[in-house]
Amino acid sequence: MPGGTDTQVVPTLPTVDVVIPCYNYAHFLPACVRSVLDQPGVDVRVLVIDDTSSDNTPEVMAELMAADKRVEGYRHEVNKGHIATYNEGLLDWATADYTVLLSADDLLAPGALQRAAEVFEQNPEVGMVYGRVVYYSDHNALPRVTQLPVRSKVWRGEEWIENRFRSSRNVISSPEVVVRTKVQQKVGGYRSDLPHAGDLEMWLRIAAVSDIGYVSGRPGAYYRVHENSMMRTTFKSVFADLEQRRDVFDLVLEQNPNLPARLRTLAHKAIAADALWRAVRLHDRDQLDGTEKELLDFARETYPDLEELPEHRALLRRQKFSPSFLSRTQLFLAPHAYKRAKLFIGTQRWKWRGEW
């Protein structure tokens, strides 16, 4: 324009706040933080919350902060536990467009935040986006992952909720999730009374007020499995998992009376079937120790019409034989192979489509 000056408008990048709670994971922390700082196409900020670690987390955190101004951090004077620490970062600190809760022993996959941000930008009603998670044990030797064309899918919140009730499974590990910050702060923090299934309850709570997006073709995050992880320690109880999954689905219906009441039957039926199949496998492996009766009682309490479930009929067939005989002969190998095939198909659907 004559008499004027040419100015180039630089597009504003989507902002993402990443909360990293850390307790005695100093040796994992640098790789975790680096996986965030290296994300392209987004403006990231990192908050490391040291929950009074007894290792050298304070020194490592200070080094990371000195090396990059996008990293912030502080240390609790007393240990508050993981739930309080999560909520502190998500509700009291995060101000960006989008928020991620990332354990210090996990990693974001390259480009994950940019892919999620694109889904958010194109779909204003989406409150949460997740992707494929890859399990690993060593960040220096990440597993090889098939790279496919990037695609996205959006479910209406009610549709996604019904799918979770129907399968009774949590299809999300956690680090692969990005949440629209205003939605996260609208629904509130994690519940301290659901330590085994609080993440499932959170995803359902978000789906009750927004749509849900999924990105396929590339991993969203790497979830580290090691002997000290909560997957292997604090949260490994079978009954705690079954009971709290049931509690979560009941709670979601209680808090959202607009949802169809039939969803309760779907979830209870699937959870009872899960408990019965665990009892079946105890017979097949000759591992009866009293747990079978507990599983059966739990299943009947959860879904009184057990007789209509194929897993109950399978258990009755096993009870006609001694467990040692079943273990030696693998008499019911074919049904078990069929069940494993269904499990494999379900796993592949989860792996590539984000649903089960």
Salt bridges, closest charged atoms under 4 A:
ASP17 OD2 - ARG45 NH2 2.92
ASP38 OD1 - ARG34 NH1 2.92
ASP50 OD2 - ARG75 NH1 2.54
ASP51 OD1 - HIS76 ND1 2.70
ASP68 OD2 - ARG70 NH2 2.89
GLU72 OE2 - ARG45 NH1 3.43
GLU88 OE1 - HIS76 NE2 2.59
GLU88 OE1 - LYS80 NZ 3.84
ASP105 OD2 - HIS226 NE2 2.81
GLU158 OE1 - ARG156 NH1 3.55
GLU162 OE2 - ARG166 NH2 2.69
GLU162 OE1 - ARG262 NH2 3.05
ASP193 OD2 - ARG191 NH2 2.82
GLU201 OE1 - ARG205 NH2 2.60
GLU227 OE2 - ARG232 NH1 3.13
ASP241 OD2 - ARG245 NH2 3.16
ASP241 OD2 - ARG278 NH2 3.71
ASP250 OD1 - ARG264 NE 3.51
ASP250 OD1 - HIS268 NE2 2.80
ASP274 OD2 - ARG245 NH2 2.55
ASP274 OD1 - ARG278 NE 3.05
ASP284 OD2 - ARG281 NH1 2.73
ASP284 OD1 - ARG318 NE 3.02
GLU292 OE2 - HIS283 NE2 2.66
ASP297 OD2 - LYS293 NZ 2.73
GLU301 OE2 - ARG246 NH1 3.41
GLU307 OE2 - ARG300 NH1 3.41
GLU308 OE2 - LYS269 NZ 3.64
GLU311 OE2 - LYS339 NZ 2.72
GLU355 OE2 - ARG349 NH2 3.81
GLU355 OE2 - ARG353 NH2 3.11
